Amino acid sequence: MGLIIQGVLGAFHLIFSGNPDIIEISLRSVKVSGIATLIAFVFGLPIGLVIGLYDFKGKHIVRGLFNGLLGIPTVVLGLILYLILVPLGPFGSLKLIYTEMGISLGQAILVLPIVISLVAGSVSLIRSEIRELAITLGAGELEASIAVIREAIGGVILSIVAAFNRAVAELGVALMIGGNIFVKGSALNTRVLTTSIQMYTARGEIDLAIALGVILLFIVFGVSMISNVIQSRLT
Amino acid sequence: MTLIELKGISKQYGSQVVLEDINIEIKKNEIMVIMGHSGAGKTTLLRIMALLEPPSKGVYKYKGNPVKINGFFRKKVTMVFQSPVMFRGSVYDNIAYGLKLRGIEKKEIRDKVRNVLSLVELEGTEKATARKLSGGEQQRVALARALVLEPELLLMDEPTTNLDPTNVALIERVIMELARKNNTTVVIATHNLFQAKRLADRVAHLYSGKLVEIGDADKIFENPGVEITQKFITGELRSE
């Protein structure tokens, strides 16, 4: 217990003293996962909308597939991506292994099903009544679909938040694709919050691990709270 | 003058036949009440007329021409549902939606919204959140949202079910005024016989997906032509 209290006190000291390494690692985490969320959103939103708005053959299989992928173990995805992205792998020439962009792409793949499933789910919940209402007021198919999307905005925001939080809090992809590289002043660093927490814990530097854990929690709760405010304003 | 014509309309969901060979002509500016028990096919018939679903068989004509699902007729017909569905946002947003789709200017939209709100006795509620209104008020917003478009054909599916008598009276008064003054043809589906008597110029009686009788309201209520309608009016008919 004493170790934990000591660690927490040391963590707050590190946070409020403005440790440059901690700031750099935290900002990198937000940046890498932010890019991952953006990529997942750009691809996931249209896919989720199509699944939510339209009926087509095999729709249940597609939805089931993406729902199944929600729980993919990050280490398994990390391993697959590692084998693909290493220099001798099929996409080795892209030189993404041990880079920030490599982590972002890996995390984007990880959170893509979250965006798709939540967008499709929220759209399909309200699709029928809002679409029909819009049509009876003179909307065409496109205008009716836009009306449905506007009504499902809460679900869309939730998908972004859930995707970001999953990305920023995952370890497997960041560790296996990023490699937890950190050299002071280097532009090629890939260390993020989760890989640092794992490393400092393994090394016994508990105060540092706790400090980074507290920051990670702040980021996750902060993003959720901001999204709640936006959602309540919009809905 | 005949506004719309349904010829041989049938609707089937899988093996279940919901409507069978429905033939109805609806005249311009009349209030036609489609009455029948729950499950008789009234809502399905209205949904076909509102272009929300195609018939399995038959022809739907507007002023003598077959209606196309995405044609211009879509902007001439509107529907009020049994349970009011509100868009997110204010009462103004809800009522202005259809007007915006028609490219009407902002100032004109503001005036029209104000006028129609006055008609349904909801003056000054433009900024209120639509979904926070009571059920009766939401139904009046739904009616205002349909009326503001000045439709040629207004379809209403059990519009006053679950409403208190004050809201029922208000909605019925608006419907009557609308048909008399605005040249709007109104089709109302209801199982409420008293409402049908109060509102209808003509009545169509649906039973188990079949049109059993159609004619002038006075004549049908006083002297129904078929036994099944007689039993419906006297309350002896049970739904199938």
HADDOCK unambig.tbl for C-alpha pairs under 7 A between the chains (distance, minus, plus):
assign (segid A and resid 132 and name CA) (segid B and resid 52 and name CA) 6.69 0.50 0.50
assign (segid A and resid 136 and name CA) (segid B and resid 50 and name CA) 6.58 0.50 0.50
assign (segid A and resid 136 and name CA) (segid B and resid 77 and name CA) 6.98 0.50 0.50
assign (segid A and resid 136 and name CA) (segid B and resid 78 and name CA) 4.79 0.50 0.50
assign (segid A and resid 136 and name CA) (segid B and resid 79 and name CA) 5.71 0.50 0.50
assign (segid A and resid 137 and name CA) (segid B and resid 78 and name CA) 5.76 0.50 0.50
assign (segid A and resid 137 and name CA) (segid B and resid 98 and name CA) 5.16 0.50 0.50
assign (segid A and resid 137 and name CA) (segid B and resid 146 and name CA) 6.98 0.50 0.50
assign (segid A and resid 138 and name CA) (segid B and resid 74 and name CA) 5.60 0.50 0.50
assign (segid A and resid 138 and name CA) (segid B and resid 75 and name CA) 4.57 0.50 0.50
assign (segid A and resid 138 and name CA) (segid B and resid 98 and name CA) 6.29 0.50 0.50
assign (segid A and resid 139 and name CA) (segid B and resid 101 and name CA) 6.72 0.50 0.50
assign (segid A and resid 151 and name CA) (segid B and resid 88 and name CA) 6.29 0.50 0.50
assign (segid A and resid 235 and name CA) (segid B and resid 88 and name CA) 6.47 0.50 0.50
